[in-house]
Amino acid sequence: DPLLRNNELLKNAEASGKNMLKILDDILLVAKGSFSLVLEDQRVEVNDFLRTTITDMNSFAHTEGVSVRVRKKDILHNHVIGDFSRIRQIINNLISNAIKF
């Protein structure tokens, strides 16, 4: 369904935009010299996190002619504790680099 696909793409674009704003805010704070890294302890559901991340990265992967998959048997824990935004930045960076190279 094209409408459903467009809605999915818009949600992905919105989430990516919010993530980019957070990164830019951090960069500006570092440039000002007033950056203090504060990590939040959040419960991150691994399956949900990976599903969302893979969905977000699949459009990019498709343009590069590859696919991104996660094998459920490789997931050792149902959740982790950490800063969701930072974990997302790191995983997106790793997957993006894997797709490019």
A tleap script that builds the chain and sets N, CA, C and O, in Angstrom:
source leaprc.protein.ff14SB
mol = sequence {
  NASP PRO LEU LEU ARG ASN ASN GLU LEU LEU
  LYS ASN ALA GLU ALA SER GLY LYS ASN MET
  LEU LYS ILE LEU ASP ASP ILE LEU LEU VAL
  ALA LYS GLY SER PHE SER LEU VAL LEU GLU
  ASP GLN ARG VAL GLU VAL ASN ASP PHE LEU
  ARG THR THR ILE THR ASP MET ASN SER PHE
  ALA HIE THR GLU GLY VAL SER VAL ARG VAL
  ARG LYS LYS ASP ILE LEU HIE ASN HIE VAL
  ILE GLY ASP PHE SER ARG ILE ARG GLN ILE
  ILE ASN ASN LEU ILE SER ASN ALA ILE LYS
  CPHE
}
set mol.1.N position { 0.845 -1.185 0.000 }
set mol.1.CA position { 0.000 0.000 0.000 }
set mol.1.C position { 0.892 1.251 0.000 }
set mol.1.O position { 1.647 1.457 0.951 }
set mol.2.N position { 0.823 2.084 -1.040 }
set mol.2.CA position { 1.678 3.272 -1.145 }
set mol.2.C position { 1.475 4.276 -0.005 }
set mol.2.O position { 2.440 4.891 0.451 }
set mol.3.N position { 0.239 4.449 0.455 }
set mol.3.CA position { -0.019 5.398 1.538 }
set mol.3.C position { 0.647 4.939 2.833 }
set mol.3.O position { 1.244 5.742 3.549 }
set mol.4.N position { 0.543 3.662 3.124 }
set mol.4.CA position { 1.181 3.113 4.316 }
set mol.4.C position { 2.694 3.258 4.227 }
set mol.4.O position { 3.351 3.607 5.207 }
set mol.5.N position { 3.235 2.992 3.062 }
set mol.5.CA position { 4.693 3.121 2.847 }
set mol.5.C position { 5.138 4.573 3.022 }
set mol.5.O position { 6.178 4.837 3.625 }
set mol.6.N position { 4.338 5.528 2.487 }
set mol.6.CA position { 4.676 6.942 2.649 }
set mol.6.C position { 4.649 7.353 4.115 }
set mol.6.O position { 5.518 8.097 4.569 }
set mol.7.N position { 3.650 6.869 4.860 }
set mol.7.CA position { 3.578 7.174 6.288 }
set mol.7.C position { 4.792 6.615 7.027 }
set mol.7.O position { 5.346 7.268 7.911 }
set mol.8.N position { 5.196 5.413 6.658 }
set mol.8.CA position { 6.372 4.797 7.278 }
set mol.8.C position { 7.620 5.622 6.983 }
set mol.8.O position { 8.438 5.857 7.873 }
set mol.9.N position { 7.766 6.058 5.744 }
set mol.9.CA position { 8.919 6.876 5.375 }
set mol.9.C position { 8.916 8.215 6.103 }
set mol.9.O position { 9.970 8.699 6.516 }
set mol.10.N position { 7.740 8.816 6.264 }
set mol.10.CA position { 7.646 10.081 6.988 }
set mol.10.C position { 8.015 9.910 8.459 }
set mol.10.O position { 8.697 10.761 9.031 }
set mol.11.N position { 7.569 8.817 9.074 }
set mol.11.CA position { 7.926 8.550 10.466 }
set mol.11.C position { 9.432 8.357 10.601 }
set mol.11.O position { 10.043 8.851 11.548 }
set mol.12.N position { 10.026 7.640 9.657 }
set mol.12.CA position { 11.470 7.430 9.675 }
set mol.12.C position { 12.215 8.745 9.513 }
set mol.12.O position { 13.214 8.987 10.191 }
set mol.13.N position { 11.728 9.594 8.614 }
set mol.13.CA position { 12.357 10.896 8.388 }
set mol.13.C position { 12.261 11.764 9.637 }
set mol.13.O position { 13.214 12.455 9.995 }
set mol.14.N position { 11.104 11.725 10.298 }
set mol.14.CA position { 10.928 12.513 11.520 }
set mol.14.C position { 11.881 12.030 12.616 }
set mol.14.O position { 12.533 12.840 13.274 }
set mol.15.N position { 11.962 10.724 12.810 }
set mol.15.CA position { 12.852 10.168 13.833 }
set mol.15.C position { 14.307 10.498 13.517 }
set mol.15.O position { 15.077 10.840 14.415 }
set mol.16.N position { 14.682 10.398 12.257 }
set mol.16.CA position { 16.051 10.725 11.850 }
set mol.16.C position { 16.341 12.199 12.068 }
set mol.16.O position { 17.431 12.565 12.507 }
set mol.17.N position { 15.366 13.043 11.763 }
set mol.17.CA position { 15.528 14.482 11.973 }
set mol.17.C position { 15.727 14.824 13.437 }
set mol.17.O position { 16.583 15.643 13.772 }
set mol.18.N position { 14.951 14.211 14.309 }
set mol.18.CA position { 15.100 14.449 15.746 }
set mol.18.C position { 16.465 13.989 16.235 }
set mol.18.O position { 17.106 14.663 17.041 }
set mol.19.N position { 16.900 12.841 15.743 }
set mol.19.CA position { 18.207 12.317 16.121 }
set mol.19.C position { 19.316 13.259 15.646 }
set mol.19.O position { 20.280 13.506 16.371 }
set mol.20.N position { 19.172 13.779 14.430 }
set mol.20.CA position { 20.169 14.700 13.883 }
set mol.20.C position { 20.208 15.996 14.693 }
set mol.20.O position { 21.287 16.536 14.937 }
set mol.21.N position { 19.048 16.501 15.111 }
set mol.21.CA position { 19.017 17.710 15.940 }
set mol.21.C position { 19.749 17.506 17.260 }
set mol.21.O position { 20.450 18.401 17.731 }
set mol.22.N position { 19.583 16.330 17.855 }
set mol.22.CA position { 20.279 16.035 19.108 }
set mol.22.C position { 21.796 16.028 18.887 }
set mol.22.O position { 22.549 16.556 19.705 }
set mol.23.N position { 22.231 15.437 17.793 }
set mol.23.CA position { 23.661 15.409 17.476 }
set mol.23.C position { 24.176 16.830 17.246 }
set mol.23.O position { 25.230 17.197 17.765 }
set mol.24.N position { 23.444 17.627 16.477 }
set mol.24.CA position { 23.856 19.007 16.209 }
set mol.24.C position { 23.903 19.834 17.488 }
set mol.24.O position { 24.818 20.637 17.672 }
set mol.25.N position { 22.931 19.648 18.368 }
set mol.25.CA position { 22.956 20.353 19.656 }
set mol.25.C position { 24.211 20.002 20.441 }
set mol.25.O position { 24.843 20.878 21.031 }
set mol.26.N position { 24.569 18.730 20.448 }
set mol.26.CA position { 25.781 18.304 21.144 }
set mol.26.C position { 27.020 18.931 20.525 }
set mol.26.O position { 27.919 19.363 21.245 }
set mol.27.N position { 27.077 18.987 19.207 }
set mol.27.CA position { 28.230 19.587 18.519 }
set mol.27.C position { 28.348 21.066 18.869 }
set mol.27.O position { 29.445 21.556 19.140 }
set mol.28.N position { 27.223 21.780 18.863 }
set mol.28.CA position { 27.247 23.201 19.203 }
set mol.28.C position { 27.694 23.425 20.644 }
set mol.28.O position { 28.438 24.364 20.925 }
set mol.29.N position { 27.246 22.573 21.551 }
set mol.29.CA position { 27.669 22.695 22.947 }
set mol.29.C position { 29.171 22.443 23.098 }
set mol.29.O position { 29.838 23.120 23.880 }
set mol.30.N position { 29.701 21.477 22.355 }
set mol.30.CA position { 31.140 21.201 22.397 }
set mol.30.C position { 31.901 22.408 21.852 }
set mol.30.O position { 32.919 22.809 22.416 }
set mol.31.N position { 31.408 22.985 20.757 }
set mol.31.CA position { 32.070 24.143 20.145 }
set mol.31.C position { 32.097 25.329 21.113 }
set mol.31.O position { 33.065 26.090 21.125 }
set mol.32.N position { 31.068 25.491 21.907 }
set mol.32.CA position { 31.003 26.578 22.893 }
set mol.32.C position { 31.860 26.276 24.118 }
set mol.32.O position { 32.160 27.175 24.904 }
set mol.33.N position { 32.242 25.050 24.277 }
set mol.33.CA position { 33.008 24.654 25.456 }
set mol.33.C position { 32.135 24.403 26.665 }
set mol.33.O position { 32.637 24.289 27.783 }
set mol.34.N position { 30.837 24.317 26.455 }
set mol.34.CA position { 29.938 24.134 27.592 }
set mol.34.C position { 29.269 22.761 27.574 }
set mol.34.O position { 28.187 22.576 28.132 }
set mol.35.N position { 29.914 21.825 26.938 }
set mol.35.CA position { 29.320 20.494 26.805 }
set mol.35.C position { 29.682 19.641 28.001 }
set mol.35.O position { 30.848 19.535 28.381 }
set mol.36.N position { 28.688 19.050 28.573 }
set mol.36.CA position { 28.881 18.094 29.656 }
set mol.36.C position { 28.042 16.871 29.296 }
set mol.36.O position { 26.813 16.935 29.295 }
set mol.37.N position { 28.692 15.785 28.998 }
set mol.37.CA position { 27.990 14.585 28.567 }
set mol.37.C position { 27.231 13.969 29.733 }
set mol.37.O position { 27.811 13.579 30.746 }
set mol.38.N position { 25.934 13.896 29.561 }
set mol.38.CA position { 25.079 13.278 30.568 }
set mol.38.C position { 24.426 12.066 29.930 }
set mol.38.O position { 23.643 12.194 28.988 }
set mol.39.N position { 24.748 10.905 30.442 }
set mol.39.CA position { 24.153 9.678 29.930 }
set mol.39.C position { 22.970 9.289 30.791 }
set mol.39.O position { 23.032 9.350 32.019 }
set mol.40.N position { 21.904 8.895 30.145 }
set mol.40.CA position { 20.706 8.484 30.861 }
set mol.40.C position { 20.671 6.965 30.979 }
set mol.40.O position { 21.078 6.253 30.061 }
set mol.41.N position { 20.194 6.488 32.089 }
set mol.41.CA position { 19.975 5.055 32.273 }
set mol.41.C position { 18.536 4.754 31.891 }
set mol.41.O position { 17.601 5.100 32.614 }
set mol.42.N position { 18.373 4.112 30.759 }
set mol.42.CA position { 17.049 3.761 30.266 }
set mol.42.C position { 17.037 2.282 29.934 }
set mol.42.O position { 18.053 1.711 29.538 }
set mol.43.N position { 15.895 1.678 30.097 }
set mol.43.CA position { 15.730 0.284 29.693 }
set mol.43.C position { 15.445 0.283 28.190 }
set mol.43.O position { 14.458 0.871 27.745 }
set mol.44.N position { 16.284 -0.359 27.428 }
set mol.44.CA position { 16.138 -0.439 25.975 }
set mol.44.C position { 15.772 -1.872 25.619 }
set mol.44.O position { 16.551 -2.796 25.851 }
set mol.45.N position { 14.583 -2.053 25.056 }
set mol.45.CA position { 14.138 -3.372 24.612 }
set mol.45.C position { 14.872 -3.703 23.310 }
set mol.45.O position { 14.655 -3.048 22.291 }
set mol.46.N position { 15.719 -4.693 23.341 }
set mol.46.CA position { 16.608 -4.997 22.227 }
set mol.46.C position { 15.844 -5.320 20.944 }
set mol.46.O position { 16.177 -4.786 19.886 }
set mol.47.N position { 14.826 -6.181 21.013 }
set mol.47.CA position { 14.081 -6.552 19.799 }
set mol.47.C position { 13.413 -5.343 19.146 }
set mol.47.O position { 13.502 -5.161 17.932 }
set mol.48.N position { 12.744 -4.516 19.958 }
set mol.48.CA position { 12.085 -3.319 19.421 }
set mol.48.C position { 13.106 -2.346 18.847 }
set mol.48.O position { 12.917 -1.786 17.767 }
set mol.49.N position { 14.189 -2.158 19.590 }
set mol.49.CA position { 15.245 -1.251 19.154 }
set mol.49.C position { 15.829 -1.691 17.807 }
set mol.49.O position { 15.969 -0.883 16.888 }
set mol.50.N position { 16.166 -2.969 17.701 }
set mol.50.CA position { 16.757 -3.468 16.463 }
set mol.50.C position { 15.762 -3.427 15.303 }
set mol.50.O position { 16.137 -3.100 14.177 }
set mol.51.N position { 14.502 -3.754 15.570 }
set mol.51.CA position { 13.485 -3.712 14.523 }
set mol.51.C position { 13.372 -2.284 13.958 }
set mol.51.O position { 13.349 -2.093 12.742 }
set mol.52.N position { 13.302 -1.301 14.841 }
set mol.52.CA position { 13.203 0.094 14.414 }
set mol.52.C position { 14.461 0.531 13.672 }
set mol.52.O position { 14.380 1.179 12.628 }
set mol.53.N position { 15.604 0.179 14.207 }
set mol.53.CA position { 16.871 0.578 13.589 }
set mol.53.C position { 17.023 -0.037 12.198 }
set mol.53.O position { 17.408 0.652 11.254 }
set mol.54.N position { 16.727 -1.314 12.070 }
set mol.54.CA position { 16.842 -1.995 10.782 }
set mol.54.C position { 15.858 -1.396 9.785 }
set mol.54.O position { 16.203 -1.190 8.621 }
set mol.55.N position { 14.640 -1.118 10.230 }
set mol.55.CA position { 13.646 -0.489 9.361 }
set mol.55.C position { 14.159 0.853 8.860 }
set mol.55.O position { 14.036 1.170 7.677 }
set mol.56.N position { 14.735 1.642 9.768 }
set mol.56.CA position { 15.276 2.951 9.392 }
set mol.56.C position { 16.409 2.827 8.380 }
set mol.56.O position { 16.518 3.652 7.473 }
set mol.57.N position { 17.245 1.817 8.521 }
set mol.57.CA position { 18.432 1.687 7.677 }
set mol.57.C position { 18.157 0.964 6.356 }
set mol.57.O position { 18.967 1.055 5.433 }
set mol.58.N position { 17.043 0.254 6.247 }
set mol.58.CA position { 16.777 -0.538 5.051 }
set mol.58.C position { 16.635 0.295 3.784 }
set mol.58.O position { 17.042 -0.153 2.712 }
set mol.59.N position { 16.067 1.498 3.880 }
set mol.59.CA position { 15.952 2.347 2.689 }
set mol.59.C position { 17.334 2.687 2.149 }
set mol.59.O position { 17.584 2.607 0.946 }
set mol.60.N position { 18.233 3.071 3.064 }
set mol.60.CA position { 19.600 3.389 2.662 }
set mol.60.C position { 20.296 2.146 2.108 }
set mol.60.O position { 20.984 2.212 1.090 }
set mol.61.N position { 20.111 1.023 2.782 }
set mol.61.CA position { 20.731 -0.223 2.336 }
set mol.61.C position { 20.243 -0.591 0.938 }
set mol.61.O position { 21.024 -1.022 0.090 }
set mol.62.N position { 18.955 -0.417 0.714 }
set mol.62.CA position { 18.375 -0.740 -0.592 }
set mol.62.C position { 19.013 0.101 -1.707 }
set mol.62.O position { 19.284 -0.410 -2.794 }
set mol.63.N position { 19.252 1.387 -1.435 }
set mol.63.CA position { 19.880 2.242 -2.451 }
set mol.63.C position { 21.315 1.810 -2.742 }
set mol.63.O position { 21.846 2.078 -3.820 }
set mol.64.N position { 21.939 1.141 -1.771 }
set mol.64.CA position { 23.309 0.654 -1.948 }
set mol.64.C position { 23.353 -0.785 -2.469 }
set mol.64.O position { 24.430 -1.341 -2.688 }
set mol.65.N position { 22.173 -1.380 -2.663 }
set mol.65.CA position { 22.106 -2.728 -3.217 }
set mol.65.C position { 22.384 -3.845 -2.224 }
set mol.65.O position { 22.778 -4.943 -2.618 }
set mol.66.N position { 22.183 -3.574 -0.943 }
set mol.66.CA position { 22.389 -4.599 0.075 }
set mol.66.C position { 21.158 -4.659 0.972 }
set mol.66.O position { 20.265 -3.818 0.867 }
set mol.67.N position { 21.115 -5.647 1.846 }
set mol.67.CA position { 20.029 -5.737 2.819 }
set mol.67.C position { 20.635 -5.844 4.211 }
set mol.67.O position { 21.786 -6.246 4.383 }
set mol.68.N position { 19.834 -5.474 5.192 }
set mol.68.CA position { 20.267 -5.531 6.589 }
set mol.68.C position { 19.344 -6.487 7.321 }
set mol.68.O position { 18.122 -6.360 7.253 }
set mol.69.N position { 19.932 -7.443 8.020 }
set mol.69.CA position { 19.143 -8.426 8.760 }
set mol.69.C position { 19.767 -8.671 10.119 }
set mol.69.O position { 20.967 -8.477 10.310 }
set mol.70.N position { 18.951 -9.095 11.049 }
set mol.70.CA position { 19.420 -9.508 12.369 }
set mol.70.C position { 18.908 -10.915 12.602 }
set mol.70.O position { 17.728 -11.198 12.393 }
set mol.71.N position { 19.792 -11.791 13.034 }
set mol.71.CA position { 19.373 -13.151 13.371 }
set mol.71.C position { 18.979 -13.178 14.833 }
set mol.71.O position { 19.771 -12.828 15.709 }
set mol.72.N position { 17.755 -13.595 15.090 }
set mol.72.CA position { 17.248 -13.605 16.474 }
set mol.72.C position { 18.098 -14.465 17.393 }
set mol.72.O position { 18.213 -14.169 18.582 }
set mol.73.N position { 18.688 -15.512 16.869 }
set mol.73.CA position { 19.492 -16.383 17.732 }
set mol.73.C position { 20.748 -15.677 18.243 }
set mol.73.O position { 21.362 -16.124 19.212 }
set mol.74.N position { 21.131 -14.570 17.592 }
set mol.74.CA position { 22.314 -13.818 18.027 }
set mol.74.C position { 21.998 -12.795 19.116 }
set mol.74.O position { 22.910 -12.197 19.686 }
set mol.75.N position { 20.726 -12.590 19.406 }
set mol.75.CA position { 20.331 -11.651 20.454 }
set mol.75.C position { 20.373 -12.390 21.787 }
set mol.75.O position { 19.603 -13.321 22.023 }
set mol.76.N position { 21.277 -11.961 22.641 }
set mol.76.CA position { 21.502 -12.673 23.894 }
set mol.76.C position { 20.643 -12.168 25.044 }
set mol.76.O position { 20.387 -12.906 25.995 }
set mol.77.N position { 20.193 -10.908 24.967 }
set mol.77.CA position { 19.427 -10.315 26.062 }
set mol.77.C position { 18.171 -9.651 25.508 }
set mol.77.O position { 18.171 -9.140 24.388 }
set mol.78.N position { 17.102 -9.663 26.302 }
set mol.78.CA position { 15.863 -9.011 25.894 }
set mol.78.C position { 15.934 -7.501 26.036 }
set mol.78.O position { 15.273 -6.767 25.301 }
set mol.79.N position { 16.737 -7.042 26.980 }
set mol.79.CA position { 16.881 -5.602 27.174 }
set mol.79.C position { 18.283 -5.291 27.684 }
set mol.79.O position { 18.988 -6.155 28.204 }
set mol.80.N position { 18.660 -4.026 27.515 }
set mol.80.CA position { 19.903 -3.506 28.070 }
set mol.80.C position { 19.575 -2.185 28.749 }
set mol.80.O position { 18.539 -1.579 28.475 }
set mol.81.N position { 20.450 -1.746 29.624 }
set mol.81.CA position { 20.297 -0.453 30.278 }
set mol.81.C position { 21.360 0.478 29.701 }
set mol.81.O position { 22.548 0.156 29.697 }
set mol.82.N position { 20.919 1.628 29.216 }
set mol.82.CA position { 21.859 2.589 28.649 }
set mol.82.C position { 21.118 3.799 28.125 }
set mol.82.O position { 19.901 3.911 28.272 }
set mol.83.N position { 21.852 4.691 27.522 }
set mol.83.CA position { 21.281 5.903 26.954 }
set mol.83.C position { 20.794 5.580 25.536 }
set mol.83.O position { 21.594 5.358 24.627 }
set mol.84.N position { 19.476 5.558 25.368 }
set mol.84.CA position { 18.865 5.156 24.100 }
set mol.84.C position { 19.426 5.956 22.926 }
set mol.84.O position { 19.783 5.380 21.898 }
set mol.85.N position { 19.505 7.266 23.073 }
set mol.85.CA position { 19.967 8.122 21.971 }
set mol.85.C position { 21.404 7.804 21.582 }
set mol.85.O position { 21.736 7.745 20.398 }
set mol.86.N position { 22.247 7.601 22.574 }
set mol.86.CA position { 23.665 7.300 22.293 }
set mol.86.C position { 23.813 5.909 21.663 }
set mol.86.O position { 24.580 5.726 20.718 }
set mol.87.N position { 23.079 4.943 22.193 }
set mol.87.CA position { 23.137 3.597 21.610 }
set mol.87.C position { 22.679 3.644 20.160 }
set mol.87.O position { 23.284 3.019 19.290 }
set mol.88.N position { 21.605 4.388 19.905 }
set mol.88.CA position { 21.073 4.523 18.546 }
set mol.88.C position { 22.106 5.163 17.616 }
set mol.88.O position { 22.285 4.709 16.485 }
set mol.89.N position { 22.784 6.211 18.083 }
set mol.89.CA position { 23.808 6.869 17.267 }
set mol.89.C position { 24.913 5.890 16.897 }
set mol.89.O position { 25.337 5.829 15.742 }
set mol.90.N position { 25.373 5.137 17.865 }
set mol.90.CA position { 26.475 4.197 17.635 }
set mol.90.C position { 26.057 3.098 16.670 }
set mol.90.O position { 26.778 2.804 15.716 }
set mol.91.N position { 24.902 2.489 16.907 }
set mol.91.CA position { 24.447 1.388 16.047 }
set mol.91.C position { 24.176 1.891 14.629 }
set mol.91.O position { 24.552 1.234 13.658 }
set mol.92.N position { 23.524 3.056 14.500 }
set mol.92.CA position { 23.282 3.614 13.166 }
set mol.92.C position { 24.588 3.880 12.436 }
set mol.92.O position { 24.697 3.623 11.237 }
set mol.93.N position { 25.573 4.391 13.150 }
set mol.93.CA position { 26.882 4.668 12.546 }
set mol.93.C position { 27.533 3.367 12.074 }
set mol.93.O position { 28.039 3.293 10.954 }
set mol.94.N position { 27.520 2.352 12.923 }
set mol.94.CA position { 28.115 1.060 12.562 }
set mol.94.C position { 27.435 0.435 11.345 }
set mol.94.O position { 28.100 -0.035 10.422 }
set mol.95.N position { 26.096 0.436 11.358 }
set mol.95.CA position { 25.355 -0.148 10.229 }
set mol.95.C position { 25.581 0.669 8.969 }
set mol.95.O position { 25.782 0.105 7.893 }
set mol.96.N position { 25.551 1.982 9.089 }
set mol.96.CA position { 25.764 2.845 7.927 }
set mol.96.C position { 27.134 2.594 7.307 }
set mol.96.O position { 27.262 2.485 6.087 }
set mol.97.N position { 28.165 2.503 8.163 }
set mol.97.CA position { 29.506 2.216 7.647 }
set mol.97.C position { 29.580 0.833 7.014 }
set mol.97.O position { 30.246 0.655 5.994 }
set mol.98.N position { 28.907 -0.142 7.604 }
set mol.98.CA position { 28.901 -1.494 7.030 }
set mol.98.C position { 28.244 -1.483 5.660 }
set mol.98.O position { 28.702 -2.170 4.747 }
set mol.99.N position { 27.186 -0.718 5.510 }
set mol.99.CA position { 26.496 -0.632 4.213 }
set mol.99.C position { 27.390 0.036 3.176 }
set mol.99.O position { 27.483 -0.427 2.039 }
set mol.100.N position { 28.045 1.120 3.567 }
set mol.100.CA position { 28.877 1.882 2.629 }
set mol.100.C position { 30.115 1.099 2.203 }
set mol.100.O position { 30.527 1.158 1.044 }
set mol.101.N position { 30.707 0.361 3.151 }
set mol.101.CA position { 31.994 -0.261 2.859 }
set mol.101.C position { 31.888 -1.756 2.815 }
set mol.101.O position { 32.885 -2.440 2.580 }
savepdb mol mol.pdb
quit
